[in-house]
Amino acid sequence: FACDDAMKIKVPTLLLTGELSPPIFRPIIKELQRCIPEAECSIIPKSSHAMHAGNPEAYNAQVLSFLSRH
């Protein structure tokens, strides 16, 4: 999966990562955001990679906000 592949995604895309997620995920998310034309990125505070379980309130707020805009 390369940037050229990601550029083919033509729909609004929400990229999420946790504030406490392993550091390896940050550059991946940044690269995906750069490559996907309509990507938005949010960091879920006080959560690791399982954001929906680690901070469900913040996770739900970000997802619902994204969905309401698109």
C-alpha positions in Angstrom: 0.0 0.0 0.0 1.7 3.2 -1.2 0.8 6.9 -1.3 -0.5 6.4 -4.9 -2.9 3.9 -3.6 -4.1 6.1 -0.8 -4.6 9.0 -3.2 -7.3 6.9 -4.9 -9.5 7.3 -1.8 -11.9 10.1 -2.8 -14.2 10.3 0.2 -13.8 12.2 3.5 -11.7 10.0 5.7 -11.2 10.3 9.5 -7.8 9.2 10.8 -7.6 8.7 14.5 -4.7 7.9 16.8 -4.5 7.9 20.6 -2.3 10.3 22.6 -0.7 7.3 24.3 -0.5 5.1 21.2 2.9 3.6 20.3 5.0 6.3 18.7 5.3 4.3 15.4 1.7 5.2 14.6 2.2 9.0 14.4 4.3 9.0 11.2 2.0 6.5 9.6 -1.0 8.7 10.3 0.8 11.8 9.1 1.7 10.1 5.8 -1.8 8.8 5.3 -3.1 12.3 5.9 -0.7 13.7 3.4 -1.7 11.1 0.8 -5.5 10.9 1.2 -7.0 14.1 -0.4 -9.9 14.5 2.1 -8.3 13.1 5.2 -8.7 14.7 8.6 -6.7 13.6 11.6 -7.6 13.7 15.3 -5.7 12.6 18.4 -7.8 11.1 21.1 -6.5 12.3 24.5 -5.7 10.0 27.4 -6.0 6.9 25.2 -3.7 4.4 23.6 -4.4 2.5 20.3 -7.8 1.1 21.5 -9.3 4.6 21.6 -12.9 3.5 21.6 -12.2 1.7 24.9 -9.6 4.0 26.4 -11.6 7.3 26.0 -15.0 6.4 24.5 -16.4 9.9 25.2 -13.7 11.7 23.2 -13.7 9.0 20.5 -17.5 9.2 20.0 -17.3 13.0 20.0 -14.7 13.0 17.2 -16.5 10.4 15.1 -19.9 12.0 15.5 -18.5 15.4 14.7 -16.8 14.1 11.5 -20.0 12.3 10.5 -22.1 15.4 11.0 -19.9 17.4 8.7 -19.9 14.8 6.0 
